[in-house]
């Protein structure tokens, strides 16, 4: 599958370190300072067209998770705007990432065609309505 990518000035083309990597690394076009327990939004200046039937999942990089940085996002099919990455510093120290640092990754996944159908009731399942923590530790 081919994903079309357009770069604004100062942007970096997403890359994968290995052919078998699931995600395409996204780099910051600017220096970033992230205070503890704060968010920062980065305009990556990267535009991707995700094909119909797919979604781009913006995910944290495992190396940044070790330092308390988290991010999540969704790139819907047909969106052509710049990819914005919101980073949250869950740690207790400020962190700095210079221009060109890999700050997130985009994983492209298929999305099956689905339809929501409203019903009066749902059938019982083995799990039922048990939610958070219901499966034990």
Secondary structure, DSSP 8 states (H G I E B T S, - for coil): ---EEEE-TT----B-SSTT-SEEEEE-SS-EEE-TT-EEEEEEEEEEE--TTEEEEEE--HHHHTTTEE-EEEE-TT--SEEEEEEEE-SSS-EEE-TT-EEEEEEEEE---------S-----SSTT--TTTT--
